[in-house]
């Protein structure tokens, strides 16, 4: 999908032509759309294709006054609600700013719907930093959702130890690993821009970038904290499950011992050899009494040994 936007009377408006100062948004573009943008803007086709690789890591390239910035943005992976990250490419030239991504991003919907204050497509540096800022806020939003879902799974695990909940915790832990890695990579890009003055910045732009770096660091700290909590929680529940299994096995072993005592008595009195009470009319009751006595004694002994 190819869409072109421009600032008209302080509002982002969709236009039909490539205009100076426009924002070009590409979402999973076709080869034809990439060719059109490359011809109309003079941007290298490779710069437009790099962000379409899901494995592309955050980095920055500069060539002939064209700046390619690739950052990692968080997305919801499936209906279950697992999280992952995908690359978002931002190409800045003298006349245009281009964003390229494999999926439609809720973050950019706010830009399109004029929900971002002070947004202007011709202020390319400010535009890039605002993308950074709202990307960091999106990480923080998803991290709070992960924390909430972790609490819900913890309550469910306290009621019933099932593999389903543990697998859900494992998925969340994997999401946190993706987040932490991507946030650190994004931080390197922003620090490089701040130190290198790669983009032309006014004082307000520099202040905004510094705020973005602070928000990004906060997201990294939150991801690390949640990851540590989740890892400790999984270890604790794994130990609880193992302990519960040991308790069940101990109880079953005790029951087996108690049931073995009457069986042993019956086996002795069932032998084809002379046995006590074989000629007595109360011999059966004696055998039953011995079995009951041994079982009762076994129960008392196991209770004292804390096995029942």
C-alpha positions as CSV (number, residue, x, y, z in Angstrom):
1,X,0.0,0.0,0.0
2,X,1.3,3.4,-0.9
3,X,-0.1,6.6,0.6
4,X,1.2,10.2,0.5
5,X,0.5,12.8,3.2
6,X,1.3,16.5,3.5
7,X,0.7,19.2,6.0
8,X,-2.1,21.5,5.1
9,X,-3.1,24.2,7.5
10,X,-1.5,22.4,10.5
11,X,-3.2,19.1,9.6
12,X,-2.0,15.9,8.0
13,X,-3.9,15.5,4.7
14,X,-3.7,12.7,2.2
15,X,-2.7,13.9,-1.3
16,X,-2.4,12.2,-4.7
17,X,0.9,13.6,-5.9
18,X,4.5,13.6,-4.7
19,X,5.0,17.0,-3.2
20,X,8.0,18.6,-1.6
21,X,7.9,18.1,2.2
22,X,5.5,15.1,1.9
23,X,5.4,12.0,4.0
24,X,5.2,8.8,2.0
25,X,4.0,5.8,3.9
26,X,4.6,2.3,2.4
27,X,2.9,-0.8,4.0
28,X,4.0,-4.1,2.6
29,X,4.6,-2.5,-0.8
30,X,4.7,-4.3,-4.1
31,X,7.7,-4.1,-6.5
32,X,5.7,-1.6,-8.6
33,X,5.0,0.7,-5.6
34,X,8.7,0.6,-4.6
35,X,9.7,1.5,-8.2
36,X,7.2,4.4,-8.3
37,X,8.6,5.9,-5.0
38,X,12.2,5.3,-6.1
39,X,11.6,7.1,-9.4
40,X,9.6,10.0,-7.9
41,X,11.9,10.7,-4.9
42,X,15.3,9.5,-6.2
43,X,15.7,7.2,-3.1
44,X,17.8,4.1,-3.6
45,X,15.4,1.0,-4.1
46,X,17.6,-0.9,-1.7
47,X,16.8,1.6,1.1
48,X,13.1,0.9,0.5
49,X,13.6,-2.9,0.5
50,X,15.8,-3.4,3.6
51,X,13.0,-2.8,6.1
52,X,10.8,-5.5,4.4
53,X,13.1,-8.2,5.7
54,X,11.7,-9.4,9.1
55,X,15.2,-10.3,10.3
56,X,16.6,-6.8,9.6
57,X,18.1,-5.4,12.8
58,X,18.0,-1.7,13.8
59,X,20.8,0.2,12.1
60,X,21.5,3.4,10.1
61,X,23.0,4.1,6.7
62,X,23.9,7.3,5.0
63,X,24.6,7.7,1.3
64,X,24.4,10.7,-1.0
65,X,22.3,12.8,1.5
66,X,19.9,10.0,1.9
67,X,19.6,8.7,5.5
68,X,18.1,5.3,6.2
69,X,17.1,4.6,9.8
70,X,15.7,1.2,10.8
71,X,14.2,0.7,14.2
72,X,12.3,-2.1,15.8
73,X,8.6,-1.5,16.7
74,X,6.5,-3.8,18.9
75,X,3.4,-5.5,17.4
76,X,0.9,-8.1,18.6
77,X,1.8,-11.3,16.9
78,X,-1.4,-13.3,17.0
79,X,-4.9,-13.5,18.5
80,X,-3.5,-15.1,21.7
81,X,-1.7,-11.8,22.3
82,X,1.9,-12.7,22.0
83,X,4.3,-9.8,21.2
84,X,7.2,-9.5,18.9
85,X,9.0,-6.8,17.0
86,X,9.3,-5.9,13.3
87,X,11.5,-3.4,11.5
88,X,10.3,0.0,10.6
89,X,12.4,1.9,8.0
90,X,12.6,5.7,7.9
91,X,14.2,7.3,4.9
92,X,15.0,11.0,5.1
93,X,16.0,13.0,2.0
94,X,16.1,16.8,1.3
95,X,12.5,16.8,0.1
96,X,10.7,13.7,1.5
97,X,10.4,11.5,4.4
98,X,9.4,7.9,3.8
99,X,8.3,5.2,6.2
100,X,8.3,1.5,5.2
101,X,6.9,-1.4,7.2
102,X,5.5,-4.9,6.6
103,X,2.4,-4.2,8.6
104,X,0.1,-1.3,9.4
105,X,1.2,0.2,12.7
106,X,-1.3,1.6,15.2
107,X,1.4,4.1,16.2
108,X,1.4,5.7,12.7
109,X,-2.4,5.7,12.7
110,X,-2.2,8.4,15.3
111,X,0.0,10.5,12.9
112,X,-2.5,10.0,10.0
113,X,-5.5,10.9,12.2
114,X,-3.9,14.1,13.5
115,X,-3.7,12.9,17.1
116,X,0.0,14.0,17.4
117,X,0.4,17.7,18.4
118,X,2.8,19.9,16.5
119,X,3.2,17.4,13.7
120,X,4.4,18.7,10.3
121,X,5.6,16.5,7.5
122,X,8.1,19.2,6.3
123,X,9.8,19.2,9.7
124,X,11.5,16.0,8.9
125,X,13.8,15.8,12.0
126,X,11.0,16.5,14.3
127,X,8.9,14.0,12.5
128,X,11.5,11.3,12.9
129,X,11.9,12.0,16.7
130,X,8.2,11.9,17.2
131,X,8.1,8.5,15.6
132,X,10.8,7.5,18.1
133,X,8.9,8.9,21.0
134,X,5.6,7.2,20.2
135,X,7.4,4.0,19.5
136,X,8.9,4.1,23.0
137,X,5.4,4.9,24.5
138,X,4.1,1.8,22.6
139,X,6.7,-0.3,24.2
140,X,5.7,1.0,27.6
141,X,2.1,0.3,26.9
142,X,2.7,-3.3,25.9
143,X,5.0,-3.8,28.9
144,X,2.2,-2.8,31.2
145,X,-0.1,-5.2,29.4
146,X,2.5,-8.0,29.9
147,X,2.6,-7.2,33.6
148,X,-1.2,-7.3,33.8
149,X,-1.4,-10.6,32.0
150,X,1.4,-12.0,34.2
151,X,-0.7,-11.3,37.3
152,X,-3.7,-13.0,35.7
153,X,-1.7,-16.1,34.9
154,X,-0.2,-16.1,38.4
155,X,-3.7,-16.2,39.9
156,X,-4.8,-19.0,37.6
157,X,-1.6,-21.0,38.5
158,X,-2.4,-20.7,42.2
159,X,-5.7,-22.4,41.6
160,X,-4.5,-25.1,39.1
161,X,-1.0,-26.1,38.1
162,X,-1.4,-26.7,34.4
163,X,1.0,-26.7,31.5
164,X,-1.2,-24.3,29.6
165,X,-0.4,-21.4,32.0
166,X,3.3,-22.2,32.1
167,X,3.4,-22.1,28.3
168,X,1.7,-18.7,28.4
169,X,4.3,-17.4,30.8
170,X,7.0,-18.8,28.5
171,X,5.5,-16.9,25.6
172,X,5.5,-13.7,27.6
173,X,9.1,-14.2,28.7
174,X,10.0,-14.7,25.0
175,X,8.2,-11.4,24.1
176,X,10.2,-9.6,26.8
177,X,13.5,-10.9,25.3
178,X,12.5,-9.5,21.9
179,X,11.5,-6.2,23.6
180,X,14.8,-5.9,25.5
181,X,17.0,-6.7,22.5
182,X,15.1,-4.3,20.2
183,X,15.0,-1.4,22.8
184,X,18.7,-1.6,23.3
185,X,19.3,-1.6,19.5
186,X,17.0,1.4,19.2
187,X,18.9,3.2,21.9
188,X,22.2,2.8,20.0
189,X,20.6,4.4,17.0
190,X,19.2,7.3,18.9
191,X,22.5,7.9,20.8
192,X,24.4,7.9,17.5
193,X,22.0,10.5,16.1
194,X,22.3,12.7,19.2
195,X,26.1,12.5,19.2
196,X,26.7,12.6,15.5
197,X,24.3,15.4,14.6
198,X,23.4,13.3,11.6
199,X,20.0,15.1,11.3
200,X,19.7,18.8,11.3
201,X,18.4,19.7,14.8
202,X,17.2,22.8,16.5
203,X,17.3,23.1,20.3
204,X,13.7,21.9,20.6
205,X,14.5,18.8,18.4
206,X,17.5,18.0,20.6
207,X,15.3,18.3,23.7
208,X,12.7,16.0,22.2
209,X,15.4,13.4,21.3
210,X,16.8,13.5,24.8
211,X,13.2,12.9,26.1
212,X,12.9,9.9,23.8
213,X,16.1,8.4,25.0
214,X,14.9,8.7,28.6
215,X,11.6,7.0,27.7
216,X,13.5,4.3,25.9
217,X,15.7,3.7,28.9
218,X,12.7,3.5,31.1
219,X,11.2,0.9,28.8
220,X,14.5,-1.1,28.9
221,X,14.4,-1.0,32.7
222,X,10.8,-2.1,32.8
223,X,11.5,-4.9,30.4
224,X,14.5,-6.1,32.5
225,X,12.4,-6.0,35.7
226,X,9.5,-7.8,34.2
227,X,11.8,-10.4,32.7
228,X,13.5,-11.0,36.0
229,X,10.1,-11.3,37.8
230,X,8.8,-13.7,35.2
231,X,11.9,-15.8,35.2
232,X,11.8,-16.1,39.1
233,X,8.0,-16.8,38.9
234,X,8.5,-19.6,36.5
235,X,11.3,-21.1,38.6
236,X,9.1,-20.9,41.7
237,X,6.1,-22.5,40.1
238,X,8.3,-25.2,38.6
239,X,9.6,-26.0,42.1
240,X,6.0,-26.0,43.4
241,X,4.9,-28.4,40.7
242,X,7.9,-30.7,41.5
243,X,7.1,-30.5,45.2
244,X,3.4,-31.3,44.6
245,X,4.5,-34.3,42.5
246,X,6.8,-35.5,45.3
247,X,3.9,-35.2,47.8
248,X,1.6,-37.2,45.6
249,X,4.2,-39.9,45.0
250,X,4.8,-40.1,48.8
251,X,1.1,-40.5,49.5
252,X,0.7,-43.2,46.9
253,X,3.8,-45.1,48.2
254,X,2.3,-45.0,51.8
255,X,-1.1,-46.3,50.5
256,X,0.8,-49.1,48.6
257,X,2.6,-50.1,51.8
258,X,-0.7,-50.2,53.9
259,X,-2.4,-52.3,51.2
260,X,0.5,-54.7,51.0
261,X,0.2,-55.7,54.7
262,X,-3.2,-57.4,54.4
263,X,-2.1,-58.9,51.1
264,X,1.0,-60.4,52.9
265,X,-1.2,-61.9,55.7
266,X,-3.6,-63.4,53.2
267,X,-0.7,-64.9,51.2
268,X,0.7,-66.6,54.3
269,X,-2.6,-68.1,55.3
270,X,-3.3,-69.2,51.8
271,X,-0.2,-71.5,51.5
272,X,-0.7,-75.3,51.1
273,X,1.1,-76.0,54.3
274,X,0.0,-76.3,57.9
275,X,-0.8,-72.8,59.3
276,X,-2.0,-71.5,62.6
277,X,-5.8,-71.6,63.2
278,X,-6.4,-73.8,60.1
279,X,-8.7,-76.2,62.1
280,X,-10.3,-73.4,64.1
281,X,-13.9,-72.3,63.1
282,X,-12.7,-68.7,63.8
283,X,-9.5,-69.0,61.7
284,X,-10.8,-66.5,59.1
285,X,-11.6,-63.9,61.7
286,X,-8.2,-64.3,63.2
287,X,-6.6,-63.7,59.8
288,X,-8.8,-60.6,59.3
289,X,-8.0,-59.3,62.8
290,X,-4.2,-59.7,62.1
291,X,-4.6,-57.8,58.8
292,X,-6.5,-55.0,60.4
293,X,-4.1,-54.7,63.3
294,X,-1.0,-54.6,60.9
295,X,-2.8,-52.0,58.7
296,X,-3.7,-49.8,61.7
297,X,-0.1,-50.1,63.0
298,X,1.2,-49.2,59.6
299,X,-1.0,-46.1,59.4
300,X,0.1,-44.9,62.8
301,X,3.7,-45.4,61.9
302,X,3.4,-43.6,58.6
303,X,1.6,-40.7,60.2
304,X,4.4,-40.3,62.8
305,X,6.9,-40.3,59.9
306,X,4.8,-37.6,58.2
307,X,4.1,-39.8,55.2
308,X,0.3,-39.5,55.4
